[in-house]
């Protein structure tokens, strides 16, 4: 079996994406970094961010080595029969970390340049921030495509013409497991860091001391700006690298099973998701240069239109490319398969628009929360929770409709073609994230604009500069929420695809063992009477019937309960972690104000380094348990309850986690923008009682939207991938 020549489009697009990212990085570095004060402030942020990442990568590196050894033992000692798994796991984690590092390195250099650009025009500031965000977006997709394709080439080279597509997809999923594991550490650790600093800075600085946001007199302000980079940039980069890679790999795994019987179509079905992503990567590069705005008055609507111009251009071009790819790969139903990609894009746009409506200060939900602030903090929190809950309806329904449509299209409207329908779900997930290069740019530019606003405040730049950076920052909150919506929506569709991959993995493991033992081997009693040929030709639903994977099965039901609980328990752990770290930050800021009264008078300089140290220590201490839990839970449930328990666990975590993640991300975004809406002069403006109430609401929303909520989408995918990789352990050693 040989790779099709069109495969080389995947690594080439990855290399081009990295080269474009390098060009944009150098373009940004060539911009004026501002005056001496601005450069000094940016330097403090860079040093703090690098120190945090160095410490995090040291801790995570040790954990990764331990798990790599365990995976090697499982691979060679317990029959997983794949020598590539440990190395794939390690490299997946490494390149996930590298993607986050590239983005953070760029963001720390871009903040002062964005602020300096705002001294000239809104357009210059927008372009610096957006193109700097594009460095991370293009780095993420470039690294993912390059190293997915490298692993494909490695397996084909080492196995020659006898390459096993099952081994290939298992290797790729283990690569995704490493990326997911690292992403969870990055999201949880970075989220705890940034929100501990943000909450501490807001509560003591804004509410108690009555000083503006990012005021240089606030000891936590540098830690807050560092947090934007390690949480909202490095964490987000690792997060979406994982989302992007997992969607491609899940679709490839389903493609390997959907076309068994035709070697050519089976290989093409594995390659098709990679090629769609490659086309999307190329057109994302082009879309970046469509984003610009004329010399107009500051307006959220016009700024959003500028960003959407680039995103929609990339989407339209990618749709055309997807139809060409499936036609070229000689699929009989090529138009229907390409339409699944379109369905995924449409679902993503619907989720994005719904998120924009519920989180932007331009619309009624956020304005309603701001209005409630006139009654105090209680009404603000109640309104935010209510709007967040309501905001889950449209994303959930859009995923449901998108899933049904993609299954119908890919199966050729044949309900018996279950494997083909599941492949359609995988393609829809790929379609949703196919233009991640530019989508992530619209997301990553938000933290850069936020840091630029802080830089402008601390450097005492003119009010019109802060007005421009505030406009970019406010839009950034909406686009960040939109990015989280895309990640959560794609996580739901990818997890559905991975759920089907898990059942297929169980089937393949049992079938392989039957062939090796010349019988069922006693692993599953119900299969003793089935021979290998019958099992190989059995449909997915019939196989699930044999394994009794139904809601009435106590193992499935127990797994469902545990999965639903896991989502809430995980969020509880991360929320409490932020609370403890934030309490330490509040105590430190209060201590400095008390012991050095000259700080508030501008006579003494705050100890910024101590606040950075508190956030770093808090994040490192608190991130371990929630992250490791996500890996151990599928393994423990599998050993105790077997395949049925794992199926229930994954289904429960997916259904509960998806809704909970959307709720937390949107509620947090709307609380943040309600505060910013009041700061424009509404309901008394800055310093008013309504503003103080909104700040308290924002402190609740901070860990919602930047720690717990976005971590959930990684959780549900990581548990699914771990379950697939550990299929052999579950089938061989389950107790019940």
Secondary structure as UniProt FT lines:
FT   HELIX           5..7
FT   HELIX           8..29
FT   HELIX           36..77
FT   TURN            83..84
FT   HELIX           85..118
FT   TURN            119..120
FT   HELIX           122..159
FT   HELIX           160..162
FT   HELIX           165..200
FT   HELIX           201..209
FT   TURN            213..214
FT   TURN            216..217
FT   TURN            219..220
FT   HELIX           221..229
FT   HELIX           230..235
FT   HELIX           236..258
FT   TURN            259..261
FT   HELIX           263..288
FT   TURN            289..290
FT   HELIX           300..328
FT   TURN            329..330
FT   TURN            332..333
FT   HELIX           334..359
FT   TURN            361..362
FT   HELIX           364..372
FT   HELIX           373..375
FT   HELIX           377..390
FT   HELIX           392..410
FT   TURN            411..413
FT   TURN            415..416
FT   HELIX           418..433
FT   TURN            434..435
FT   HELIX           436..458
FT   TURN            459..460
FT   HELIX           463..517
FT   TURN            521..522
FT   HELIX           525..527
FT   TURN            528..529
FT   HELIX           532..536
FT   HELIX           540..546
FT   TURN            547..548
FT   TURN            551..552
FT   HELIX           554..595
FT   HELIX           597..599
FT   TURN            600..602
FT   HELIX           608..679
FT   TURN            680..681
FT   HELIX           682..684
FT   TURN            686..687
FT   HELIX           689..703
FT   HELIX           704..708
FT   HELIX           709..725
FT   HELIX           727..733
//
